[in-house]
Amino acid sequence: MTKKDIVLRVASETGLKQLDVKRVVQRSLDAIVDSLSKGDTVELRNFGIFKVKSRKGRTGRNPRTGEKVPVPPKRVVTFKPGLVMKKDIR
């Protein structure tokens, strides 16, 4: 499912214009990304929790040459589904 599919579905179910729904969906996603970039946790009740975690630097290996390569530390986004989502997906 793409963002466009979400917009079409919400627009058809609510009777709102697609352009208005698209703006709301995009602003919602922008707000989530903005919060995560600040290091905040985003909790959407009955859906899940987005968190930013830090990964330590490590030594990796180039699979083609076998040469050891340093992998720098970085921040990654993780998602933990909520109870309702876990129950519905099973």
C-alpha positions as CSV (number, residue, x, y, z in Angstrom):
1,M,0.0,0.0,0.0
2,T,1.3,3.4,-1.0
3,K,0.6,6.9,0.4
4,K,-1.7,7.4,-2.7
5,D,-3.7,4.3,-1.8
6,I,-4.2,5.6,1.7
7,V,-5.3,9.0,0.4
8,L,-7.8,7.4,-2.1
9,R,-9.2,5.1,0.6
10,V,-9.7,7.8,3.2
11,A,-11.1,10.2,0.6
12,S,-13.7,7.6,-0.6
13,E,-14.7,6.6,3.0
14,T,-15.0,10.2,4.3
15,G,-16.2,12.1,1.2
16,L,-13.4,14.6,1.6
17,K,-11.4,15.9,-1.4
18,Q,-8.3,13.9,-2.2
19,L,-6.2,17.0,-2.1
20,D,-7.3,17.8,1.4
21,V,-6.7,14.2,2.6
22,K,-3.3,14.2,0.9
23,R,-2.3,17.4,2.8
24,V,-3.4,15.9,6.1
25,V,-1.6,12.6,5.5
26,Q,1.6,14.4,4.4
27,R,1.5,16.8,7.4
28,S,1.0,13.8,9.8
29,L,4.0,12.0,8.3
30,D,6.1,15.2,8.4
31,A,5.2,15.6,12.1
32,I,6.3,12.0,12.8
33,V,9.6,12.5,11.0
34,D,10.2,15.9,12.7
35,S,9.7,14.3,16.1
36,L,12.0,11.4,15.4
37,S,14.7,13.6,14.0
38,K,14.7,15.4,17.4
39,G,15.1,12.1,19.1
40,D,11.6,11.9,20.5
41,T,9.4,8.8,20.7
42,V,6.2,8.8,18.6
43,E,3.4,6.7,20.2
44,L,0.2,6.1,18.2
45,R,-2.2,4.3,20.5
46,N,-3.4,0.9,19.3
47,F,-1.0,1.2,16.4
48,G,2.6,1.2,17.6
49,I,5.6,3.1,18.8
50,F,8.4,4.6,16.7
51,K,11.7,5.1,18.5
52,V,15.2,6.3,17.4
53,K,18.0,4.0,18.6
54,S,21.8,4.5,18.3
55,R,23.9,1.8,16.8
56,K,27.5,1.5,17.8
57,G,30.3,1.6,15.2
58,R,31.7,-1.7,14.2
59,T,34.0,-3.4,11.8
60,G,32.3,-4.8,8.7
61,R,33.6,-6.8,5.8
62,N,33.3,-6.1,2.1
63,P,31.7,-9.3,0.7
64,R,33.4,-8.9,-2.7
65,T,37.0,-8.4,-1.6
66,G,36.9,-9.7,2.0
67,E,38.5,-6.4,3.2
68,K,37.6,-5.1,6.6
69,V,35.7,-1.9,6.6
70,P,34.9,0.4,9.5
71,V,31.1,1.0,9.8
72,P,30.4,4.3,11.6
73,P,27.9,4.6,14.4
74,K,24.4,5.7,13.3
75,R,20.9,6.4,14.4
76,V,18.1,4.1,13.2
77,V,14.3,4.2,13.5
78,T,12.6,1.1,15.1
79,F,8.9,0.3,15.2
80,K,7.2,-1.8,17.9
81,P,3.6,-2.7,17.0
82,G,0.8,-2.1,19.5
83,L,-1.4,-4.8,21.0
84,V,-4.3,-4.2,18.7
85,M,-2.1,-4.4,15.6
86,K,-0.4,-7.6,16.9
87,K,-3.8,-9.2,17.5
88,D,-5.2,-8.2,14.1
89,I,-2.2,-9.4,12.1
90,R,-2.1,-12.9,13.6
